[in-house]
Amino acid sequence: MQKQTKQRGRPKGSNSFAKLKLADLISIVGADGIVPVSKVWLREKNVDIVESSAKIQLAAAEEPVAPEEKIEFAITSFED
């Protein structure tokens, strides 16, 4: 007879998320309220996450990115 191991974590099929209308969410937290969202969900919506030590700033993936300036340089090799 095998000893049954203790199962951990959420039960199979359970979900940690609830669906809520945006209008209802705004009425709860206000238009400027901060709401925690899943990083996986943000990636699915094509939103880039830029993390800093103070805040997380979101930048939509559709925004054009300015090209970086090129730096001119020369390589000098010294031979014996």
N, C-alpha and C positions, 0 to 999 in steps of 0.2 A: 504494500500500500504506500503510495507516494504522499509526502506531506504537501499540503496546498500552500502556495506562497501568498503572502498578503499583497493585494493589488493596490497600486498607488495612482494618484492623479484623478482626472475626471472620468466618469463612466463613459463607455463607448457610446458615441452618438450625441453626447451633450455638446452644448455650444455656450461660449462665454459672451456672445454678442446679442444685442437686441436691435430690431429695426425700429426707427423712429422718424417721423416726418420732420423735415428741416424746420418748418414753421413752429412745431412743438418744441424742438430743441432751442430755437432762438427765444421762445417765450420763457424757457427755463433759465438759460444762461445769459441771455441778452445778445445783441448783435456783435459786441466786442468780447464776448466770453471766450475763454480758452477751454477747448474740449480735447481730451486725449483720444487719439485715433491710432489704429494699427498701422505700422510701417509697411506691412505687406499690402494693405488696402491702398495706401498712398502710391506704392510702386505700381499696382494694378491700374491706378488712375493716371499714370505717367507723371507723377510729381516727384521732383528731386528733393531730397532732404539734406539740408546743410546744417550740421550740428555745430554749435559753439558752446563755450563754457557757460554763457549766461542764458541763451535762448535757442530755440530751434526756429530757423527761418525757412520758409518754404519758397521754392522757386519753381514755377510751372515749367515743364519740359518744353513747351511750345515757344517760350520766349527766345528770341534770337540772342545768341551769345556773341559778344564783340570779339574779333580775333585778337590774339595777343601780339604785341609788338615784337618784331624780330630784332635780335641783338647781333650786331656785326662782330666777328672775331676772326683772328688768323692764327694758324697753328705753325709754330716754329719748331723744327726738330734740330737738335744739336748732335753732331756726329763726332766721334773721337778722332 
